[in-house]
Amino acid sequence: MANYFPVQFSYKNGSAFLGSIPVKDIVETYGSPLYILDGETIVQNCRKFLDPLSNLSIQSRVLYACKANLTVGLAQFLNQQGMSFDVSSGGELYTLIKAGISSKSIYFHGNNKIFSELELAITYGVTIIIDNLQELLNIIEINTNNKDIRIMLRMKPEIEAHTHDYIKTGQLDSKFGIEKQDFERFHSIFKEHDWIQFVGIHSHIGSQIFDTKPYYELIDIMLPFIKMLANDLSLPVLEFN
């Protein structure tokens, strides 16, 4: 069975330790209930993603899903490891701003961003992942100063992933994302607004997926679409998320 304890966890003489620090001492200092994060475990998990990608001759980012757990201190620690950030709410974005995270390292997704969240994202200059046409129209309405905005489109890959129905997101009838057949409508709007910096495609197939096959299928489906955008629409895709 895999060890799901923190890297520095041990149990000695009836007491739990993180490194040389007894957990009971931490509880006595800070109270209970209490969440304790092991820095070494976080570093090792980051390196599992960052190191293999660093050996490839491509530019890449590894994004931490802020909805998992986010504080100012954790964001700063992850930033020190070289991580970028995926946010899905204005609160998460605000926390990253307070942590001093560069706007270049923040990607804001979600299918129901309210005006105040979009205003914050535009002001700070993060990459906005658009989930639907109305969101793009809202951004145009807000951006009266024609400020340059980095934009990605969340496209439906239109494939099934083997996970629970409630956490699938890649199928054609998913409420998340844009169908490939509707892309030209977005492209025509892009051409009307030169401040829109289209940087790429975002695609997602679901959560809690333990088989790599759907990810290979996702790539096989989306890469020809990306090639079509470059060849037929002269629209290069700089980033594939």
C-alpha positions in Angstrom: 0.0 0.0 0.0 1.3 3.5 -0.9 2.4 5.7 2.0 0.1 8.7 2.1 1.7 10.2 5.2 3.9 13.4 4.8 7.5 12.7 3.9 8.8 13.7 7.3 6.1 11.9 9.3 7.1 9.4 11.9 5.5 7.8 15.0 7.7 7.4 18.1 6.9 6.2 21.6 3.2 6.9 21.0 3.6 10.4 19.5 3.4 11.6 16.0 6.3 13.7 14.6 6.9 15.9 11.6 10.7 15.8 11.3 11.9 16.4 14.8 8.8 18.3 15.9 6.1 16.5 17.9 2.7 17.2 16.5 1.3 17.6 20.0 3.6 20.6 20.5 2.2 22.2 17.4 -1.3 21.6 18.6 -0.5 23.0 22.0 0.9 26.2 20.3 -1.7 26.8 17.7 -4.8 24.9 19.0 -7.1 22.3 17.4 -8.5 21.6 14.9 -5.4 22.4 12.9 -4.1 21.8 9.4 -0.4 21.1 9.2 1.5 21.1 5.9 4.9 19.4 5.4 7.1 21.5 3.3 9.3 18.6 2.1 6.2 16.7 0.9 5.1 19.8 -1.1 8.6 20.2 -2.6 8.8 16.6 -3.7 5.3 16.7 -5.3 6.2 19.8 -7.2 9.5 18.3 -8.4 7.6 15.2 -9.8 6.0 17.5 -12.3 8.6 20.2 -12.8 11.7 18.1 -13.3 10.6 15.9 -16.2 9.3 18.9 -18.1 12.5 20.9 -17.5 14.4 18.2 -19.5 12.3 18.8 -22.6 13.1 21.4 -25.2 9.7 23.1 -24.8 8.6 26.0 -22.6 6.2 24.7 -19.9 4.4 25.6 -16.8 2.9 23.5 -14.0 -0.2 24.9 -12.5 -1.3 24.4 -9.0 -5.1 24.2 -8.6 -5.8 26.8 -5.9 -9.2 25.3 -5.1 -7.4 22.5 -3.4 -5.9 24.7 -0.6 -4.8 28.3 -0.7 -3.3 30.7 1.8 -0.9 33.6 1.2 1.9 31.6 2.7 1.3 28.5 0.7 1.1 30.5 -2.5 4.4 32.1 -1.8 6.0 28.8 -0.9 4.7 27.2 -4.2 5.9 30.2 -6.1 9.4 29.7 -4.7 9.3 26.1 -6.1 8.5 27.4 -9.6 4.8 26.7 -9.7 2.2 28.7 -11.6 -1.4 28.9 -10.5 -4.9 28.0 -11.7 -7.7 30.0 -10.0 -11.4 29.6 -10.3 -12.8 32.4 -8.1 -12.2 36.1 -7.3 -11.3 35.1 -3.8 -8.5 32.8 -5.0 -7.2 35.5 -7.3 -7.3 38.1 -4.5 -5.2 35.8 -2.3 -2.6 35.4 -5.0 -2.4 39.2 -5.5 -1.9 39.6 -1.7 0.8 37.0 -1.9 2.6 39.0 -4.6 2.3 36.4 -7.3 3.1 37.7 -10.8 0.2 38.0 -13.1 2.1 36.0 -15.7 1.8 33.0 -13.5 -2.0 33.1 -13.0 -4.7 31.5 -15.1 -8.3 32.3 -14.3 -10.9 29.7 -15.4 -14.5 29.0 -14.5 -17.9 29.1 -16.4 -19.7 31.7 -14.3 -17.2 34.6 -13.6 -19.1 37.6 -12.3 -18.3 41.2 -13.4 -16.3 42.1 -10.3 -14.1 39.0 -10.8 -13.4 39.8 -14.4 -12.6 43.4 -13.5 -10.1 42.2 -10.9 -8.5 39.8 -13.5 -8.3 42.5 -16.1 -6.9 45.1 -13.7 -4.2 42.7 -12.5 -3.4 41.3 -16.0 -3.9 37.6 -15.6 -4.7 35.1 -18.4 -8.4 34.6 -18.6 -9.7 31.3 -19.8 -13.1 31.9 -21.5 -15.7 29.3 -21.0 -18.6 30.7 -23.1 -19.6 33.5 -25.5 -21.4 35.6 -22.8 -18.1 35.8 -20.8 -16.3 37.2 -23.9 -19.1 39.8 -24.3 -18.8 40.7 -20.7 -15.1 41.3 -21.0 -15.6 43.5 -24.0 -18.2 45.5 -22.0 -15.9 45.9 -19.1 -12.7 46.7 -21.0 -13.6 50.2 -22.1 -10.0 51.3 -22.0 -9.0 48.6 -24.6 -6.4 47.2 -22.2 -4.5 44.2 -23.7 -5.9 41.0 -22.3 -4.4 37.5 -22.6 -7.2 35.1 -23.5 -7.5 31.3 -23.9 -10.6 29.4 -24.9 -11.8 26.4 -23.1 -12.7 23.9 -25.9 -14.7 20.7 -25.4 -12.6 17.8 -26.5 -15.8 15.8 -27.0 -14.5 12.6 -25.4 -15.5 10.4 -22.5 -13.2 9.9 -19.5 -13.7 6.9 -17.2 -14.7 8.7 -14.0 -18.0 9.5 -12.2 -20.6 11.2 -14.3 -20.8 14.2 -12.0 -17.1 15.1 -12.5 -16.8 14.4 -16.3 -16.2 17.7 -18.2 -14.9 16.7 -21.7 -18.0 15.2 -23.3 -20.0 17.0 -26.0 -23.0 17.7 -23.8 -20.9 19.1 -20.9 -21.9 22.5 -19.6 -18.3 23.5 -19.6 -16.5 24.9 -22.6 -17.0 25.7 -26.2 -17.8 23.3 -29.1 -15.2 23.3 -31.9 -17.9 24.1 -34.4 -18.5 27.4 -32.7 -14.9 28.6 -32.8 -15.3 30.8 -35.8 -17.8 33.0 -33.9 -15.1 33.7 -31.3 -12.5 34.2 -34.0 -14.6 36.9 -35.7 -14.9 38.8 -32.4 -11.2 38.5 -31.8 -10.6 40.2 -35.2 -12.8 43.1 -34.1 -10.8 43.9 -31.0 -7.0 44.2 -31.4 -6.5 44.3 -27.7 -7.5 40.6 -27.4 -4.3 38.6 -27.2 -5.4 35.1 -28.1 -2.7 32.8 -26.6 -4.2 29.4 -26.8 -6.5 26.5 -26.0 -7.5 25.1 -22.6 -9.2 21.7 -22.5 -10.3 19.5 -19.6 -11.8 16.0 -19.4 -12.7 15.6 -15.7 -11.4 14.8 -12.2 -10.2 11.7 -10.4 -9.0 10.0 -13.6 -6.5 7.2 -12.9 -5.9 6.0 -16.5 -3.6 7.9 -18.9 -5.5 6.8 -22.0 -8.0 9.7 -22.0 -5.1 12.2 -21.9 -3.5 10.7 -24.9 -6.9 10.8 -26.6 -7.3 14.4 -25.6 -4.0 15.3 -27.3 -4.8 13.3 -30.4 -8.0 15.2 -30.8 -6.9 18.7 -30.0 -3.6 18.8 -31.9 -5.2 18.5 -35.3 -7.7 21.3 -34.2 -4.7 23.5 -33.2 -3.0 22.8 -36.5 -6.2 23.8 -38.3 -6.3 27.1 -36.4 -2.7 27.9 -37.6 -3.1 26.8 -41.2 -6.6 27.8 -42.0 -7.2 30.8 -39.8 -3.6 32.0 -39.4 -4.2 31.9 -35.7 -1.1 30.4 -34.0 -1.7 28.7 -30.6 1.1 29.7 -28.3 -0.1 27.7 -25.3 -2.0 24.4 -25.0 -3.3 23.8 -21.4 
